[in-house]
Amino acid sequence: MAKTQYSFSHVASQKGAPSGFVLPIRDVRASIGAGFIYPLVGTMSTMPGLPTRPCFYDIDLNTTTGRVIGLS
């Protein structure tokens, strides 16, 4: 579950384990590659996924000039 790490509720100012709250689910996303779904709570954002082919494959070093190729 993507939510604040400081509280079981979606409100970061309610520290610990407050009681009597409703947890609003604002969106549900699927992580197809990992094989699971997860809810998003409150204003929590998620990190973007990584590409299937790492960008370092496109970076090289020209040994005669010493210049890095593939960085823009």
All heavy atoms as TSV, in Angstrom:
chain	resi	resn	atom	element	x	y	z
A	1	MET	N	N	0.840	-1.171	0.000
A	1	MET	CA	C	0.000	0.000	0.000
A	1	MET	C	C	0.889	1.240	0.000
A	1	MET	O	O	1.836	1.322	0.773
A	1	MET	CB	C	-0.894	-0.018	1.241
A	1	MET	CG	C	-1.794	1.169	1.328
A	1	MET	SD	S	-2.957	1.096	2.678
A	1	MET	CE	C	-3.912	-0.311	2.243
A	2	ALA	N	N	0.616	2.180	-0.891
A	2	ALA	CA	C	1.375	3.426	-0.956
A	2	ALA	C	C	0.673	4.466	-0.093
A	2	ALA	O	O	-0.369	4.974	-0.448
A	2	ALA	CB	C	1.482	3.901	-2.394
A	3	LYS	N	N	1.230	4.742	1.078
A	3	LYS	CA	C	0.680	5.725	2.011
A	3	LYS	C	C	1.813	6.277	2.848
A	3	LYS	O	O	2.938	5.842	2.728
A	3	LYS	CB	C	-0.393	5.106	2.907
A	3	LYS	CG	C	0.123	3.978	3.788
A	3	LYS	CD	C	-0.926	3.555	4.772
A	3	LYS	CE	C	-0.513	3.519	6.197
A	3	LYS	NZ	N	0.476	4.345	6.744
A	4	THR	N	N	1.504	7.229	3.716
A	4	THR	CA	C	2.534	7.781	4.578
A	4	THR	C	C	3.044	6.724	5.556
A	4	THR	O	O	2.279	5.888	6.017
A	4	THR	CB	C	2.024	9.028	5.339
A	4	THR	OG1	O	3.062	9.473	6.199
A	4	THR	CG2	C	0.804	8.718	6.166
A	5	GLN	N	N	4.326	6.746	5.856
A	5	GLN	CA	C	4.905	5.745	6.742
A	5	GLN	C	C	4.744	6.104	8.215
A	5	GLN	O	O	5.093	5.329	9.090
A	5	GLN	CB	C	6.383	5.529	6.413
A	5	GLN	CG	C	7.271	6.706	6.747
A	5	GLN	CD	C	7.406	7.694	5.611
A	5	GLN	OE1	O	6.546	7.814	4.763
A	5	GLN	NE2	N	8.503	8.428	5.599
A	6	TYR	N	N	4.208	7.283	8.522
A	6	TYR	CA	C	4.130	7.739	9.903
A	6	TYR	C	C	2.827	7.374	10.600
A	6	TYR	O	O	2.711	7.529	11.805
A	6	TYR	CB	C	4.326	9.254	9.961
A	6	TYR	CG	C	5.667	9.676	9.425
A	6	TYR	CD1	C	5.765	10.437	8.275
A	6	TYR	CD2	C	6.840	9.285	10.051
A	6	TYR	CE1	C	6.990	10.809	7.771
A	6	TYR	CE2	C	8.076	9.645	9.546
A	6	TYR	CZ	C	8.144	10.413	8.412
A	6	TYR	OH	O	9.358	10.774	7.917
A	7	SER	N	N	1.834	6.927	9.866
A	7	SER	CA	C	0.534	6.667	10.463
A	7	SER	C	C	-0.169	5.549	9.707
A	7	SER	O	O	0.054	5.349	8.520
A	7	SER	CB	C	-0.320	7.940	10.407
A	7	SER	OG	O	-1.612	7.705	10.887
A	8	PHE	N	N	-1.043	4.821	10.409
A	8	PHE	CA	C	-1.871	3.832	9.724
A	8	PHE	C	C	-2.987	4.506	8.937
A	8	PHE	O	O	-3.590	3.900	8.075
A	8	PHE	CB	C	-2.478	2.841	10.718
A	8	PHE	CG	C	-1.498	1.816	11.197
A	8	PHE	CD1	C	-1.270	1.640	12.547
A	8	PHE	CD2	C	-0.806	1.028	10.306
A	8	PHE	CE1	C	-0.370	0.694	12.988
A	8	PHE	CE2	C	0.096	0.088	10.732
A	8	PHE	CZ	C	0.316	-0.078	12.088
A	9	SER	N	N	-3.283	5.762	9.231
A	9	SER	CA	C	-4.282	6.500	8.471
A	9	SER	C	C	-3.614	7.162	7.262
A	9	SER	O	O	-2.413	7.036	7.068
A	9	SER	CB	C	-4.937	7.568	9.358
A	9	SER	OG	O	-4.077	8.662	9.537
A	10	HIS	N	N	-4.393	7.893	6.491
A	10	HIS	CA	C	-3.829	8.601	5.336
A	10	HIS	C	C	-3.352	9.997	5.695
A	10	HIS	O	O	-2.802	10.692	4.859
A	10	HIS	CB	C	-4.869	8.681	4.220
A	10	HIS	CG	C	-6.003	9.604	4.529
A	10	HIS	ND1	N	-6.927	9.318	5.505
A	10	HIS	CD2	C	-6.337	10.813	4.026
A	10	HIS	CE1	C	-7.799	10.302	5.575
A	10	HIS	NE2	N	-7.464	11.228	4.680
A	11	VAL	N	N	-3.525	10.408	6.949
A	11	VAL	CA	C	-3.143	11.740	7.412
A	11	VAL	C	C	-1.829	11.630	8.178
A	11	VAL	O	O	-1.765	10.998	9.233
A	11	VAL	CB	C	-4.244	12.359	8.299
A	11	VAL	CG1	C	-3.852	13.746	8.756
A	11	VAL	CG2	C	-5.564	12.386	7.565
A	12	ALA	N	N	-0.758	12.245	7.671
A	12	ALA	CA	C	0.560	12.122	8.285
A	12	ALA	C	C	0.611	12.718	9.682
A	12	ALA	O	O	1.416	12.297	10.511
A	12	ALA	CB	C	1.604	12.784	7.398
A	13	SER	N	N	-0.259	13.699	9.978
A	13	SER	CA	C	-0.240	14.329	11.300
A	13	SER	C	C	-0.856	13.447	12.382
A	13	SER	O	O	-0.656	13.695	13.565
A	13	SER	CB	C	-0.969	15.677	11.249
A	13	SER	OG	O	-2.329	15.484	10.902
A	14	GLN	N	N	-1.596	12.421	12.012
A	14	GLN	CA	C	-2.156	11.473	12.986
A	14	GLN	C	C	-1.143	10.352	13.179
A	14	GLN	O	O	-1.200	9.325	12.529
A	14	GLN	CB	C	-3.484	10.910	12.496
A	14	GLN	CG	C	-4.578	11.938	12.403
A	14	GLN	CD	C	-5.879	11.333	11.902
A	14	GLN	OE1	O	-5.901	10.232	11.361
A	14	GLN	NE2	N	-6.960	12.055	12.069
A	15	LYS	N	N	-0.199	10.577	14.070
A	15	LYS	CA	C	0.911	9.645	14.274
A	15	LYS	C	C	0.445	8.333	14.910
A	15	LYS	O	O	-0.536	8.294	15.631
A	15	LYS	CB	C	1.986	10.270	15.156
A	15	LYS	CG	C	2.505	11.600	14.654
A	15	LYS	CD	C	3.364	11.426	13.445
A	15	LYS	CE	C	4.005	12.756	13.088
A	15	LYS	NZ	N	4.078	13.005	11.699
A	16	GLY	N	N	1.189	7.279	14.631
A	16	GLY	CA	C	0.945	5.981	15.260
A	16	GLY	C	C	-0.256	5.260	14.702
A	16	GLY	O	O	-0.405	5.127	13.498
A	17	ALA	N	N	-1.113	4.785	15.585
A	17	ALA	CA	C	-2.286	4.000	15.192
A	17	ALA	C	C	-3.557	4.673	15.695
A	17	ALA	O	O	-4.141	4.256	16.692
A	17	ALA	CB	C	-2.176	2.581	15.742
A	18	PRO	N	N	-4.022	5.746	15.032
A	18	PRO	CA	C	-5.251	6.406	15.461
A	18	PRO	C	C	-6.452	5.487	15.246
A	18	PRO	O	O	-6.382	4.529	14.472
A	18	PRO	CB	C	-5.325	7.643	14.571
A	18	PRO	CG	C	-4.556	7.274	13.356
A	18	PRO	CD	C	-3.480	6.347	13.823
A	19	SER	N	N	-7.542	5.769	15.946
A	19	SER	CA	C	-8.745	4.942	15.792
A	19	SER	C	C	-9.881	5.797	15.246
A	19	SER	O	O	-9.847	7.023	15.302
A	19	SER	CB	C	-9.142	4.332	17.134
A	19	SER	OG	O	-9.424	5.361	18.067
A	20	GLY	N	N	-10.875	5.131	14.690
A	20	GLY	CA	C	-12.069	5.805	14.198
A	20	GLY	C	C	-11.873	6.596	12.911
A	20	GLY	O	O	-12.512	7.616	12.710
A	21	PHE	N	N	-11.022	6.152	12.027
A	21	PHE	CA	C	-10.818	6.862	10.763
A	21	PHE	C	C	-11.240	5.983	9.600
A	21	PHE	O	O	-11.314	4.761	9.711
A	21	PHE	CB	C	-9.355	7.300	10.601
A	21	PHE	CG	C	-8.386	6.155	10.453
A	21	PHE	CD1	C	-8.067	5.657	9.202
A	21	PHE	CD2	C	-7.797	5.587	11.568
A	21	PHE	CE1	C	-7.184	4.601	9.062
A	21	PHE	CE2	C	-6.912	4.534	11.439
A	21	PHE	CZ	C	-6.610	4.039	10.188
A	22	VAL	N	N	-11.546	6.624	8.488
A	22	VAL	CA	C	-11.860	5.925	7.242
A	22	VAL	C	C	-10.670	6.131	6.316
A	22	VAL	O	O	-10.188	7.246	6.145
A	22	VAL	CB	C	-13.140	6.484	6.597
A	22	VAL	CG1	C	-13.389	5.839	5.246
A	22	VAL	CG2	C	-14.323	6.280	7.516
A	23	LEU	N	N	-10.195	5.063	5.734
A	23	LEU	CA	C	-9.034	5.138	4.855
A	23	LEU	C	C	-9.508	5.279	3.410
A	23	LEU	O	O	-9.976	4.318	2.800
A	23	LEU	CB	C	-8.177	3.875	5.015
A	23	LEU	CG	C	-6.836	3.872	4.318
A	23	LEU	CD1	C	-5.925	4.930	4.917
A	23	LEU	CD2	C	-6.195	2.521	4.422
A	24	PRO	N	N	-9.399	6.497	2.833
A	24	PRO	CA	C	-9.867	6.691	1.454
A	24	PRO	C	C	-8.853	6.176	0.436
A	24	PRO	O	O	-7.697	6.576	0.444
A	24	PRO	CB	C	-10.041	8.200	1.341
A	24	PRO	CG	C	-9.054	8.759	2.317
A	24	PRO	CD	C	-8.945	7.749	3.427
A	25	ILE	N	N	-9.282	5.293	-0.428
A	25	ILE	CA	C	-8.450	4.775	-1.523
A	25	ILE	C	C	-8.738	5.656	-2.734
A	25	ILE	O	O	-9.853	5.689	-3.229
A	25	ILE	CB	C	-8.778	3.299	-1.842
A	25	ILE	CG1	C	-8.690	2.427	-0.595
A	25	ILE	CG2	C	-7.903	2.783	-2.968
A	25	ILE	CD1	C	-7.332	2.309	0.009
A	26	ARG	N	N	-7.726	6.414	-3.200
A	26	ARG	CA	C	-7.967	7.323	-4.322
A	26	ARG	C	C	-7.714	6.691	-5.681
A	26	ARG	O	O	-8.191	7.180	-6.700
A	26	ARG	CB	C	-7.155	8.601	-4.172
A	26	ARG	CG	C	-5.669	8.436	-4.312
A	26	ARG	CD	C	-4.966	9.793	-4.279
A	26	ARG	NE	N	-3.524	9.630	-4.224
A	26	ARG	CZ	C	-2.747	9.564	-5.287
A	26	ARG	NH1	N	-3.265	9.637	-6.477
A	26	ARG	NH2	N	-1.452	9.405	-5.143
A	27	ASP	N	N	-6.944	5.588	-5.720
A	27	ASP	CA	C	-6.656	4.928	-6.991
A	27	ASP	C	C	-6.114	3.539	-6.702
A	27	ASP	O	O	-5.586	3.284	-5.622
A	27	ASP	CB	C	-5.617	5.746	-7.771
A	27	ASP	CG	C	-5.511	5.349	-9.236
A	27	ASP	OD1	O	-6.384	4.598	-9.715
A	27	ASP	OD2	O	-4.569	5.807	-9.899
A	28	VAL	N	N	-6.277	2.647	-7.638
A	28	VAL	CA	C	-5.697	1.308	-7.556
A	28	VAL	C	C	-4.894	1.095	-8.823
A	28	VAL	O	O	-5.384	1.331	-9.921
A	28	VAL	CB	C	-6.784	0.218	-7.411
A	28	VAL	CG1	C	-6.179	-1.170	-7.420
A	28	VAL	CG2	C	-7.588	0.427	-6.142
A	29	ARG	N	N	-3.652	0.674	-8.673
A	29	ARG	CA	C	-2.770	0.454	-9.823
A	29	ARG	C	C	-2.303	-0.993	-9.866
A	29	ARG	O	O	-2.257	-1.668	-8.849
A	29	ARG	CB	C	-1.559	1.381	-9.749
A	29	ARG	CG	C	-1.943	2.829	-9.890
A	29	ARG	CD	C	-0.749	3.697	-10.011
A	29	ARG	NE	N	-1.134	5.093	-10.090
A	29	ARG	CZ	C	-0.307	6.085	-9.950
A	29	ARG	NH1	N	0.974	5.853	-9.739
A	29	ARG	NH2	N	-0.726	7.327	-10.040
A	30	ALA	N	N	-1.935	-1.419	-11.060
A	30	ALA	CA	C	-1.437	-2.776	-11.249
A	30	ALA	C	C	0.032	-2.737	-11.618
A	30	ALA	O	O	0.456	-1.949	-12.459
A	30	ALA	CB	C	-2.228	-3.477	-12.353
A	31	SER	N	N	0.806	-3.563	-10.970
A	31	SER	CA	C	2.206	-3.757	-11.327
A	31	SER	C	C	2.265	-5.105	-12.036
A	31	SER	O	O	2.454	-6.148	-11.407
A	31	SER	CB	C	3.080	-3.740	-10.073
A	31	SER	OG	O	4.426	-3.881	-10.427
A	32	ILE	N	N	2.076	-5.079	-13.335
A	32	ILE	CA	C	1.911	-6.291	-14.128
A	32	ILE	C	C	3.136	-7.190	-14.053
A	32	ILE	O	O	3.028	-8.392	-13.868
A	32	ILE	CB	C	1.582	-5.941	-15.592
A	32	ILE	CG1	C	0.346	-5.047	-15.687
A	32	ILE	CG2	C	1.401	-7.196	-16.424
A	32	ILE	CD1	C	-0.906	-5.638	-15.095
A	33	GLY	N	N	4.320	-6.613	-14.186
A	33	GLY	CA	C	5.547	-7.409	-14.163
A	33	GLY	C	C	5.754	-8.125	-12.842
A	33	GLY	O	O	6.196	-9.264	-12.791
A	34	ALA	N	N	5.432	-7.446	-11.728
A	34	ALA	CA	C	5.600	-8.046	-10.405
A	34	ALA	C	C	4.419	-8.940	-10.042
A	34	ALA	O	O	4.527	-9.780	-9.156
A	34	ALA	CB	C	5.761	-6.957	-9.354
A	35	GLY	N	N	3.284	-8.742	-10.710
A	35	GLY	CA	C	2.131	-9.602	-10.492
A	35	GLY	C	C	1.260	-9.225	-9.307
A	35	GLY	O	O	0.689	-10.096	-8.667
A	36	PHE	N	N	1.128	-7.925	-9.000
A	36	PHE	CA	C	0.245	-7.530	-7.911
A	36	PHE	C	C	-0.406	-6.186	-8.196
A	36	PHE	O	O	0.017	-5.452	-9.080
A	36	PHE	CB	C	0.978	-7.483	-6.569
A	36	PHE	CG	C	2.141	-6.536	-6.523
A	36	PHE	CD1	C	1.962	-5.196	-6.211
A	36	PHE	CD2	C	3.423	-6.982	-6.781
A	36	PHE	CE1	C	3.032	-4.323	-6.153
A	36	PHE	CE2	C	4.501	-6.101	-6.730
A	36	PHE	CZ	C	4.300	-4.779	-6.421
A	37	ILE	N	N	-1.478	-5.892	-7.454
A	37	ILE	CA	C	-2.131	-4.594	-7.508
A	37	ILE	C	C	-1.913	-3.908	-6.172
A	37	ILE	O	O	-1.694	-4.569	-5.152
A	37	ILE	CB	C	-3.634	-4.701	-7.847
A	37	ILE	CG1	C	-4.376	-5.492	-6.778
A	37	ILE	CG2	C	-3.844	-5.319	-9.212
A	37	ILE	CD1	C	-5.863	-5.438	-6.928
A	38	TYR	N	N	-1.956	-2.572	-6.169
A	38	TYR	CA	C	-1.766	-1.841	-4.914
A	38	TYR	C	C	-2.628	-0.579	-4.917
A	38	TYR	O	O	-2.784	0.081	-5.936
A	38	TYR	CB	C	-0.294	-1.494	-4.694
A	38	TYR	CG	C	0.350	-0.672	-5.778
A	38	TYR	CD1	C	0.443	0.711	-5.662
A	38	TYR	CD2	C	0.868	-1.269	-6.921
A	38	TYR	CE1	C	1.034	1.471	-6.649
A	38	TYR	CE2	C	1.461	-0.515	-7.907
A	38	TYR	CZ	C	1.540	0.852	-7.769
A	38	TYR	OH	O	2.123	1.602	-8.753
A	39	PRO	N	N	-3.205	-0.248	-3.757
A	39	PRO	CA	C	-4.005	0.975	-3.648
A	39	PRO	C	C	-3.130	2.181	-3.334
A	39	PRO	O	O	-2.083	2.044	-2.702
A	39	PRO	CB	C	-4.949	0.673	-2.480
A	39	PRO	CG	C	-4.176	-0.269	-1.628
A	39	PRO	CD	C	-3.334	-1.088	-2.572
A	40	LEU	N	N	-3.557	3.363	-3.787
A	40	LEU	CA	C	-2.909	4.619	-3.434
A	40	LEU	C	C	-3.815	5.349	-2.452
A	40	LEU	O	O	-5.010	5.480	-2.680
A	40	LEU	CB	C	-2.674	5.480	-4.673
A	40	LEU	CG	C	-1.694	4.918	-5.693
A	40	LEU	CD1	C	-1.639	5.821	-6.909
A	40	LEU	CD2	C	-0.325	4.773	-5.088
A	41	VAL	N	N	-3.225	5.845	-1.363
A	41	VAL	CA	C	-3.975	6.468	-0.285
A	41	VAL	C	C	-3.515	7.909	-0.112
A	41	VAL	O	O	-2.312	8.178	-0.069
A	41	VAL	CB	C	-3.760	5.681	1.030
A	41	VAL	CG1	C	-4.498	6.321	2.176
A	41	VAL	CG2	C	-4.202	4.245	0.856
A	42	GLY	N	N	-4.444	8.850	-0.004
A	42	GLY	CA	C	-4.107	10.248	0.253
A	42	GLY	C	C	-3.314	10.857	-0.887
A	42	GLY	O	O	-3.569	10.598	-2.053
A	43	THR	N	N	-2.291	11.662	-0.538
A	43	THR	CA	C	-1.496	12.360	-1.556
A	43	THR	C	C	-0.165	11.667	-1.838
A	43	THR	O	O	0.720	12.251	-2.432
A	43	THR	CB	C	-1.213	13.806	-1.102
A	43	THR	OG1	O	-0.504	13.766	0.138
A	43	THR	CG2	C	-2.490	14.601	-0.948
A	44	MET	N	N	-0.004	10.434	-1.399
A	44	MET	CA	C	1.234	9.685	-1.605
A	44	MET	C	C	1.465	9.471	-3.100
A	44	MET	O	O	0.546	9.139	-3.839
A	44	MET	CB	C	1.151	8.337	-0.890
A	44	MET	CG	C	2.386	7.494	-0.967
A	44	MET	SD	S	3.835	8.216	-0.221
A	44	MET	CE	C	3.347	8.368	1.467
A	45	SER	N	N	2.690	9.680	-3.544
A	45	SER	CA	C	3.030	9.430	-4.942
A	45	SER	C	C	3.996	8.249	-5.013
A	45	SER	O	O	4.611	7.874	-4.028
A	45	SER	CB	C	3.660	10.675	-5.577
A	45	SER	OG	O	4.831	11.015	-4.892
A	46	THR	N	N	4.117	7.678	-6.191
A	46	THR	CA	C	4.970	6.506	-6.372
A	46	THR	C	C	6.138	6.839	-7.290
A	46	THR	O	O	6.108	7.819	-8.027
A	46	THR	CB	C	4.170	5.335	-6.971
A	46	THR	OG1	O	3.622	5.745	-8.219
A	46	THR	CG2	C	3.050	4.900	-6.045
A	47	MET	N	N	7.153	6.009	-7.238
A	47	MET	CA	C	8.318	6.172	-8.108
A	47	MET	C	C	8.005	5.586	-9.485
A	47	MET	O	O	7.288	4.591	-9.576
A	47	MET	CB	C	9.518	5.431	-7.523
A	47	MET	CG	C	9.971	5.941	-6.190
A	47	MET	SD	S	10.844	7.477	-6.313
A	47	MET	CE	C	12.325	6.946	-7.105
A	48	PRO	N	N	8.550	6.181	-10.538
A	48	PRO	CA	C	8.342	5.589	-11.859
A	48	PRO	C	C	9.113	4.283	-12.000
A	48	PRO	O	O	10.117	4.070	-11.317
A	48	PRO	CB	C	8.880	6.648	-12.819
A	48	PRO	CG	C	9.849	7.427	-12.005
A	48	PRO	CD	C	9.336	7.404	-10.586
A	49	GLY	N	N	8.637	3.427	-12.858
A	49	GLY	CA	C	9.306	2.153	-13.090
A	49	GLY	C	C	10.564	2.313	-13.920
A	49	GLY	O	O	10.809	3.355	-14.527
A	50	LEU	N	N	11.370	1.305	-13.936
A	50	LEU	CA	C	12.596	1.327	-14.719
A	50	LEU	C	C	12.340	0.757	-16.111
A	50	LEU	O	O	11.478	-0.101	-16.290
A	50	LEU	CB	C	13.670	0.487	-14.022
A	50	LEU	CG	C	14.113	1.007	-12.655
A	50	LEU	CD1	C	15.056	-0.002	-12.008
A	50	LEU	CD2	C	14.775	2.346	-12.783
A	51	PRO	N	N	13.089	1.204	-17.109
A	51	PRO	CA	C	12.922	0.651	-18.454
A	51	PRO	C	C	13.429	-0.790	-18.517
A	51	PRO	O	O	14.202	-1.226	-17.665
A	51	PRO	CB	C	13.765	1.576	-19.334
A	51	PRO	CG	C	14.795	2.129	-18.419
A	51	PRO	CD	C	14.131	2.243	-17.070
A	52	THR	N	N	13.009	-1.507	-19.533
A	52	THR	CA	C	13.446	-2.904	-19.672
A	52	THR	C	C	14.908	-2.998	-20.089
A	52	THR	O	O	15.569	-3.985	-19.808
A	52	THR	CB	C	12.578	-3.648	-20.705
A	52	THR	OG1	O	12.625	-2.938	-21.934
A	52	THR	CG2	C	11.149	-3.765	-20.233
A	53	ARG	N	N	15.420	-1.970	-20.765
A	53	ARG	CA	C	16.827	-1.945	-21.186
A	53	ARG	C	C	17.512	-0.764	-20.525
A	53	ARG	O	O	17.180	0.393	-20.807
A	53	ARG	CB	C	16.914	-1.807	-22.704
A	53	ARG	CG	C	18.335	-1.851	-23.238
A	53	ARG	CD	C	18.319	-1.824	-24.777
A	53	ARG	NE	N	19.650	-1.962	-25.309
A	53	ARG	CZ	C	20.459	-0.937	-25.571
A	53	ARG	NH1	N	20.068	0.284	-25.338
A	53	ARG	NH2	N	21.657	-1.157	-26.068
A	54	PRO	N	N	18.481	-0.992	-19.644
A	54	PRO	CA	C	19.163	0.106	-18.955
A	54	PRO	C	C	19.870	1.043	-19.934
A	54	PRO	O	O	20.422	0.614	-20.947
A	54	PRO	CB	C	20.177	-0.603	-18.056
A	54	PRO	CG	C	19.655	-1.976	-17.884
A	54	PRO	CD	C	18.932	-2.303	-19.146
A	55	CYS	N	N	19.888	2.332	-19.614
A	55	CYS	CA	C	20.483	3.352	-20.491
A	55	CYS	C	C	22.000	3.276	-20.555
A	55	CYS	O	O	22.597	3.808	-21.480
A	55	CYS	CB	C	20.052	4.737	-20.021
A	55	CYS	SG	S	18.293	5.014	-20.178
A	56	PHE	N	N	22.629	2.626	-19.601
A	56	PHE	CA	C	24.100	2.582	-19.630
A	56	PHE	C	C	24.629	1.792	-20.819
A	56	PHE	O	O	25.792	1.921	-21.185
A	56	PHE	CB	C	24.688	2.054	-18.321
A	56	PHE	CG	C	24.495	0.584	-18.080
A	56	PHE	CD1	C	25.354	-0.339	-18.643
A	56	PHE	CD2	C	23.480	0.136	-17.259
A	56	PHE	CE1	C	25.198	-1.690	-18.416
A	56	PHE	CE2	C	23.321	-1.214	-17.016
A	56	PHE	CZ	C	24.174	-2.130	-17.604
A	57	TYR	N	N	23.786	0.992	-21.471
A	57	TYR	CA	C	24.216	0.296	-22.681
A	57	TYR	C	C	24.511	1.272	-23.820
A	57	TYR	O	O	25.232	0.944	-24.749
A	57	TYR	CB	C	23.157	-0.705	-23.132
A	57	TYR	CG	C	23.096	-1.945	-22.280
A	57	TYR	CD1	C	21.924	-2.300	-21.621
A	57	TYR	CD2	C	24.196	-2.786	-22.138
A	57	TYR	CE1	C	21.861	-3.438	-20.836
A	57	TYR	CE2	C	24.142	-3.918	-21.352
A	57	TYR	CZ	C	22.972	-4.243	-20.707
A	57	TYR	OH	O	22.917	-5.367	-19.934
A	58	ASP	N	N	23.924	2.478	-23.767
A	58	ASP	CA	C	24.101	3.474	-24.829
A	58	ASP	C	C	25.248	4.434	-24.543
A	58	ASP	O	O	25.483	5.350	-25.320
A	58	ASP	CB	C	22.805	4.267	-25.016
A	58	ASP	CG	C	21.648	3.366	-25.418
A	58	ASP	OD1	O	21.887	2.387	-26.148
A	58	ASP	OD2	O	20.515	3.642	-24.987
A	59	ILE	N	N	25.958	4.263	-23.436
A	59	ILE	CA	C	27.056	5.160	-23.064
A	59	ILE	C	C	28.381	4.459	-23.345
A	59	ILE	O	O	28.548	3.287	-23.050
A	59	ILE	CB	C	26.958	5.552	-21.579
A	59	ILE	CG1	C	25.634	6.272	-21.321
A	59	ILE	CG2	C	28.127	6.426	-21.173
A	59	ILE	CD1	C	25.355	6.527	-19.867
A	60	ASP	N	N	29.305	5.202	-23.942
A	60	ASP	CA	C	30.608	4.634	-24.280
A	60	ASP	C	C	31.680	5.709	-24.112
A	60	ASP	O	O	31.374	6.882	-23.929
A	60	ASP	CB	C	30.598	4.118	-25.723
A	60	ASP	CG	C	31.714	3.122	-25.997
A	60	ASP	OD1	O	32.430	2.744	-25.048
A	60	ASP	OD2	O	31.878	2.732	-27.163
A	61	LEU	N	N	32.909	5.310	-24.184
A	61	LEU	CA	C	34.039	6.222	-24.068
A	61	LEU	C	C	34.898	6.098	-25.317
A	61	LEU	O	O	35.317	5.002	-25.684
A	61	LEU	CB	C	34.875	5.884	-22.823
A	61	LEU	CG	C	36.107	6.732	-22.589
A	61	LEU	CD1	C	35.703	8.172	-22.286
A	61	LEU	CD2	C	36.938	6.164	-21.459
A	62	ASN	N	N	35.137	7.231	-25.972
A	62	ASN	CA	C	36.044	7.273	-27.106
A	62	ASN	C	C	37.452	7.360	-26.534
A	62	ASN	O	O	37.850	8.378	-25.968
A	62	ASN	CB	C	35.730	8.483	-27.995
A	62	ASN	CG	C	36.564	8.513	-29.247
A	62	ASN	OD1	O	37.686	7.992	-29.276
A	62	ASN	ND2	N	36.017	9.119	-30.290
A	63	THR	N	N	38.222	6.279	-26.662
A	63	THR	CA	C	39.537	6.213	-26.024
A	63	THR	C	C	40.574	7.120	-26.676
A	63	THR	O	O	41.550	7.486	-26.031
A	63	THR	CB	C	40.051	4.758	-26.024
A	63	THR	OG1	O	40.064	4.256	-27.352
A	63	THR	CG2	C	39.175	3.891	-25.137
A	64	THR	N	N	40.371	7.498	-27.943
A	64	THR	CA	C	41.349	8.390	-28.579
A	64	THR	C	C	41.161	9.839	-28.155
A	64	THR	O	O	42.124	10.574	-27.991
A	64	THR	CB	C	41.274	8.281	-30.115
A	64	THR	OG1	O	39.950	8.584	-30.539
A	64	THR	CG2	C	41.652	6.895	-30.580
A	65	THR	N	N	39.899	10.254	-27.974
A	65	THR	CA	C	39.652	11.647	-27.585
A	65	THR	C	C	39.352	11.797	-26.095
A	65	THR	O	O	39.425	12.894	-25.565
A	65	THR	CB	C	38.457	12.215	-28.375
A	65	THR	OG1	O	37.274	11.476	-28.043
A	65	THR	CG2	C	38.704	12.182	-29.870
A	66	GLY	N	N	38.977	10.701	-25.426
A	66	GLY	CA	C	38.626	10.763	-24.003
A	66	GLY	C	C	37.240	11.305	-23.754
A	66	GLY	O	O	36.881	11.605	-22.618
A	67	ARG	N	N	36.431	11.435	-24.810
A	67	ARG	CA	C	35.068	11.973	-24.666
A	67	ARG	C	C	34.069	10.867	-24.415
A	67	ARG	O	O	34.194	9.760	-24.951
A	67	ARG	CB	C	34.669	12.733	-25.933
A	67	ARG	CG	C	35.577	13.954	-26.170
A	67	ARG	CD	C	35.044	14.847	-27.242
A	67	ARG	NE	N	33.793	15.431	-26.778
A	67	ARG	CZ	C	32.944	16.040	-27.565
A	67	ARG	NH1	N	33.178	16.147	-28.850
A	67	ARG	NH2	N	31.839	16.567	-27.078
A	68	VAL	N	N	33.100	11.171	-23.593
A	68	VAL	CA	C	32.009	10.238	-23.316
A	68	VAL	C	C	30.970	10.375	-24.412
A	68	VAL	O	O	30.539	11.477	-24.761
A	68	VAL	CB	C	31.381	10.515	-21.931
A	68	VAL	CG1	C	30.210	9.591	-21.668
A	68	VAL	CG2	C	32.423	10.383	-20.834
A	69	ILE	N	N	30.526	9.257	-24.953
A	69	ILE	CA	C	29.531	9.220	-26.023
A	69	ILE	C	C	28.236	8.672	-25.447
A	69	ILE	O	O	28.232	7.721	-24.686
A	69	ILE	CB	C	30.009	8.308	-27.182
A	69	ILE	CG1	C	31.348	8.801	-27.713
A	69	ILE	CG2	C	28.969	8.240	-28.295
A	69	ILE	CD1	C	32.038	7.817	-28.625
A	70	GLY	N	N	27.124	9.295	-25.811
A	70	GLY	CA	C	25.826	8.795	-25.393
A	70	GLY	C	C	25.165	9.586	-24.279
A	70	GLY	O	O	24.044	9.293	-23.891
A	71	LEU	N	N	25.857	10.581	-23.753
A	71	LEU	CA	C	25.247	11.482	-22.770
A	71	LEU	C	C	24.881	12.775	-23.467
A	71	LEU	O	O	25.635	13.303	-24.251
A	71	LEU	CB	C	26.211	11.795	-21.626
A	71	LEU	CG	C	26.618	10.605	-20.742
A	71	LEU	CD1	C	27.612	11.061	-19.698
A	71	LEU	CD2	C	25.402	9.999	-20.073
A	72	SER	N	N	23.704	13.279	-23.208
A	72	SER	CA	C	23.322	14.539	-23.864
A	72	SER	C	C	23.138	15.650	-22.867
A	72	SER	O	O	23.176	15.488	-21.713
A	72	SER	CB	C	22.042	14.365	-24.657
A	72	SER	OG	O	21.033	13.806	-23.879
